[in-house]
Amino acid sequence: MNIFILSLGCDKNLVDSEVMTGLLRDSGFNFTDDEEKADAVIINSCCFIGDAKEESINAVIEAGRLKEEGKVRYIILAGCLAERYSEEIKTELPEVDAIIGTTAFDSLPGVLRRLSAEEASEEGRDSRIVEKRDRDLPVFPEVSRSISTGGHFEYLKIAEGCDKGCTYCIIPYVRGRYRSVPEEKILREAEELCDRGVKELILIAQETTVYGKDLYKKKALPELLRKLSFIPGAEWIRLMYCYPEEIDPELIRTIKELPKVCNYLDLPIQHCSDRILKLMGRRTTKADIEELIDTLRREIPDICLRTTLITGFPGETEEEHKELLGFVEKCRFDRLGVFKYSPEEGTKAASFPDQIPEEIKERRFDEIMSLQQQISLSVNEGLKGREMECMIEGRIPEEMVYVARSRRDAPNVDGMVFIDEESVKGSLITGDLLKVRVTGASEYDLYGEIV
């Protein structure tokens, strides 16, 4: 049976899809990159915001069209949308043959065999297969993951779920409570990935900074970083999703002391207004955030700070929007992304009064991103003349440039470094590390030459 897996949403979902692929491969299934040549289409769905739900549903509809044409036999919907809306899917998406919750993806081999057996039987199938389990289960199967990122970097999921309870977020409803992956499993997985040529390990979770508190009764991220640093082949280690209130002196010291850990932090702060932060259920204040940023830049002067914001949260006034603009201008984040608030059913914020009209969200979004574009250009201009270690991502022959990332750039969310081919002696391959001198800058990307 040929399988096509479509992974939607975040990089945490991508890791799950790679685990699914490993489980199915070890069970004797084959894979295709062409959806039209697949016997079964597995859609690992997302439902974090409205646009993500729409994308997932559209993927089901497209697979359903192929099924009607006789090109696909089975459609399996897995992941967050399947977990959150399993009952609705039964009635609204009849083309789906099986629904797999977020803690049940290890059931996929059995589900596919069952679908095939039922199709071959005289009785056929009279109901949808639904595999759902307790959302709080620690499901971390021992399997050799498929690598889908190109092989030179990989995501290392160190925890599942979340206990924060932000009023706008559905993650606890679809992913359950926070569960750390045991350290020994993370290290085994990291060693295997590096043995297969991975050079950059990117640590991810809904929140990385409280790793270990449930298993070891303490924050164990600094210790994990130290152990990962000893793994042969691991050249860069990057931290994502670090909640500001959980970043303590030990973590800062660890990042500062370990040369393999990139001087890069992703801080999802969401807003700066104390009133809005409280409404969001966040556990920090504007003063706390500004103090942390000052500390990080004092202790690690070349640190690259990335953040995400939410604009148009219920009740956000024009004055609070202007306060956020002033905060962005003052803090001058190296990287910044913005989400327009999306009311998700079942979350507290969806029932809050004073929901903001879409046109106002759109204007505020544009104003923040326009300001950040100016800041980003200024920051990048300030990097001219600096030498930095970069990792090759590929080559654009028609433009005579190599494409790379610096330690300041996480894949798929940050900028690139374009290297003049004339400065290269010999040829380079994806994953090569080399020193680059920055010679030019744009709003999001850098241009350079080999030192």
N, C-alpha and C positions, 0 to 999 in steps of 0.2 A: 504494500500500500504506500503510495506517495503522499507525503504531507507537505503542506505549505503553511508556515507560521507567520502571521502578521502581528508585529509588536507595536502597540500604540502607547502614547503617554510618555512617562518619565523613564529615566535610566534604571530606576528600581524595577520597573516592569520589564525592561530589556533583560536584566539579569534573570528574572523569572522565566522569560522566553528561552533564554540560553539553557537554563536548567531543564525546561520542558523538552527541548531538543535533545539534550543529553539522555534524559530518561527514555524517550521514544527511540533514539538511536540504539541504546543498549538493549531495547526490547525487540530489535530487528526491523524497525520501520525505516523507510527511505524518505528522502526529502527532495523537493524541487523548488527552484526560485521562480517558477512560472505558475501563477495561480490557476491558469486555465488547464494545466496538465496535472493538477492535484486531484487525488481521490478524496482527500479530506482537507478542509481549510480550518485552521485554528486561529481565532482572533483573540489575542490577549488585550483586553479592552481597558479603557480609562474612563473615569467619570468625574474627574476632579473639579472641572468647571463645565459650563454649558457647551462650549465649543468642543471640548473633548468628548462629551456624550454624543454630540452630533456626528463627530468623526467616526466614532465606534459604530453607531447605528448605520451610517452610510456604508461602512465597510461590510456590515452584515447584508445590507440590501444588494450591494454589488456581488457578493458571493452568492446570494440567492438567485441573482440573474444567471450566473454561470451554472447553478444547480438546475434551473429551469431548462437551460440549453443542453443539459446532460453532460456537462463538462466536469462537474463536481458532485460527488455522492453525498458527502456529509459536511455539515457546518457545525463547528464547536465554538461556543462563546465562553471565554475564560476571563479571569481578572476582575477588576473593580466593578465594572458595569454589571457583570454576571452576578457578583456577590450582592450588590445593592438592589438590583431590580429583577431578581430571578422570577418572581411571580408575574410581573408585567411582561417580561420577555416571553413567557409561555403563551400569552394571549396576543401580544402585539407583533411578535417576530416568529411566525410559524415555521419559517425556513430553517430555524436553529434546531439541530437534532440533539444537542447536549449542552448543558449549562454547568460550568465548573467554577466553584467559588475560589477565593484567594488562598485558602489553606488546603485545597483538594487537588492541586494540579498533578500530584504524583499518581492520581487515579487515571490519568489520560491513557496509558497503554491499555488498561482494562476496558475503559469506555470505548475505545476504537475497536477492540476485538468484539465487544458486545454488539456494537452497531453493525459490524460486518456479519456476525452470526445471526442477528435478528433479520437482517436483510435477506439472508440465504434461507431462512426457515419459512415454512409454509404459513405460519401464523403472522409473520411480519412483525412490525412494531406498532403498538397502539398508544404509546405515551412517550413524552420527552424524558431523556435521562437527565437527572439533576444530581450533581455531587457537591454537597456543601457540608462543611464541618464547623466546629467551634472556631470563631475568628481569632481566638486567643491562643490557639495551638501553636507550639514552636515547631513549624514544619521546615526543616533544613536538610533535605535529602543529600546523602553522600553520592554524588554523581560527577562525572567529568563533564563540565559545561562545554557547550559549543561556543566558540569565539566568533562574534559577529561584528566586532569593531574594527577589524583590520589586522589585529594581532599584536600591535605595538603598545596599545593601552587597553586596560580593561577596568570595569567597575567591580568593586568588592563590596557587596552588601553586608554590613556588619550588624544590622538589627532590622526588625520588622515592627510595624505598628507605631502607635504614639499614645502618650498619656497626657499631653498638654491640654487638650480640650479647647482649642481656639474656637470661637463662636462661629466662624465662617467656614470651618474645615470639616469635610466628611471622612477624613482618613480613619479616625477611630471606629467609624461605623462600617468601613469596608476592609480595614486591615487589622483591627483589634488593638489590644494593649501592646505596650512596648515590650519586645522580646529580643534580647541580645543573642547574637549567634555565638556559641562557645568559642573562646579564643583559639583552642587547638584546631577547630574546623577552619577558621579564617586563615590560620597560618598554613595549614595543609593546602587549602585552595590557592592561596597566594604563591606558594612554592610551585604548585603544578602549573599555574598560569605563567610564572617566570621561566620555568623549564621549557614552556612552549613558545618562548620568545617575547613575552610581554615585558615592557620596560617601565611603564607607568601604571601604578595602582591608584585608583581613584576611590576613596572610601565614601560610601553613601549609606544613608538610612533616612527615615523621616527626620531624625535628629541624630547626628553622630556624637554630639558632645556628652551625652549621658550614657554612652556605651558602658555596659558592665554593671550598672547600679542594681539591676534585677538579679544578675547571676552572682556577682562578687561583692555586693553591698558597698560598692565604691565606684567612682568614675575611673574606668580602666583604659580610656583612650590613650593617655600618654604612654602607658606600659605597652599597649598594643603597637603603637607607632615605633617604639624602640625595637621591639622584636621583629617587626616587618622590615626595619632598616638593615637587619642582618641577612636578609634573604638574598642570595646571589642572583644577579640579573635585574633586581628592582633598582632602577636608577632614580625615578621620581615617585614620590608619594604625595597625593593631593587630598585635601579635606574639603568636603562639600557639606552643606546643610548644618552649619554650626550655630545653634541658637545663642544669641549674645549673652543672655543671663547665665549661661552655663560655662562660659569661657573663663577659666581661672588662671592664676599665676603659673601653676604647674604645666598646664597645656601650652601657655605662651612660651615658657622656658623650654619645653620639649621641642616646639617648632623651631625656636631660635638655635637650639644646640644640635639638632640632627640635620646634617647637610642634605640628606636625601628627601626630607620633607620640604615641599615647595613653600616658599614664603607667600602663601596665598590662602585667604579665608573667604568662604562664602557665608555671609551673615544675613539670613532672611529676617529683616527687622519689621517690614510691612508698613510702618508709619512712624511719625515722630510726635504727634499730638498725644499728650498724656490721656486726654479724655477718650480719644479714638482707640488708643492702645488698650485702655481698660475695657471698652466696649468689645474689642476684639478678643478679650480674654488673654492678652499677652501679659507676660510677667516681668516687664521692664518699663523703664521710663525714658524720656528724652535725655535727661541728665545722665542716666546710666549708660545709654548708648554712646553719647558724646565722650564720656569718660573712658569707655572701653576703646573707642577709636583712637583717642589721644594716647592711651597706654600702648596699644598695638603699634602705633607709628613711632612711638618713642623707643620701645624695646626692639622692634624689628623695622628699621627705617625704610627698607626697600619692600615692605609687605604690599601685596596687591589685594585690595578689599573689594569684594563683590557683594551686592545686596539686591533684594527684590522688595518691591513696594506694592501696596494695593491702593488704588485710587477709586473714589466713588463709594466708599463704605457707607452703609446707612447712617444718615445724620451728619456726615462730613460737611461742614460749612465751607463757604468760600474762604473765610479767614483761616481755617485749618488747612485747606489746600495751599494757601499762600505760605503758611507756616512750613508745610512740607517742602515747598519750592525753596524757601530760605535755608532749610536744613540741608537739602541736596547741594545747594550752592556752597554752603559752609563746609560740609564734610568732604566734598569732591571725591566721591567714590570712583575707583578706577573702572569698575564695571557696574552697571545698574540695569535691572529689568523691571517692568511694571505690568501688573495684572489689573484689568478693570474688574471691580467686584462683581461676582456672579452669585446670586442667591441660590443656594443648594438646599433642596427640600430635606427637612429633618434637622438642619442646623439651626442653632438659636438665632443667628443673625438674619436668617431668611424671614423671620417673623417680626424683626425690628421695625419700628415706624420710620418714616422719612426716608424711604428708599429713593435713591438718586436716579433721575432719568438718564437713559443711555446717552443722549446727546451731550449731557454735562460730563458724564464719565469719559466720553471720547475726547472732549476738549481738554479736560484735566490731564488725561493720558498724554495727549499731544504736547501739552505745555511742559510736562515733566521730561518727556523724551527729548524735546527740543533743547531744553536746558542741559540735559545730560550729554547730548551730542557735542555741545560747546565745551563742556568740561572734559569729555573724553578726548577731544581734539587737543585741548591744551595740555592734558596729561601726557598724551602720546608725543606731542611736540617736544616736551621736556625730556623725552627719552633719547632724542637724537644724540649720536656720539657714544651712547652707552654700549658696552659689549655684554651680551647675554647668551646663555646656553639655550639652544633651540633643538626641537625634535622635528625631523623631516616627516611631512604628511603626504607628499606627492610632488608631482611636477606638472606644469602647464606648458607643453612644448611650444604652442603657438605664441605664447607671450614670453617665452625664454626665461621663465622663473621657476624656482622651486618654492613649494608652499610648506611652511613650518609653523610650529607653535612654540612660544617661550614658556617658561615656568609660570608666567603671568596669565596664561591662557588655558582654560579648561576646554576640552573638545566640545564642539557643537553649540556652545553658548557664548564663547568669547571670540576675540578677533584672531587674525592670522598674521604671520610674518612672511612677506614675499621676498625671496632672495634672488638677486641678480645672478643669472646663470653664468655670466662671464667671470664672476669671482670664484667659481667652483672649479677645482682641479680634479679631473676624473669624474666619476658619477656617484650619485647618492641614492640610497634606497630608503623606503619608509622605515622610520624608527631610528635612523642614524641621529646621533647627538653631535652637535658642533657649535663652535662659538661664532656668533654673528654680531657685526657692528651695525647699529641702527643708523640709517642714512636719511630716512624720510618717514612721514606719518600722515595718516588720514584720521577721520573720526573714530574708526574702530580697528584699523589695521596698521601694521608697521612695514617698512621696507628696509632691506639691509643687504650686506655683503659679508662673505666669509672672511673671518679674521685670518 
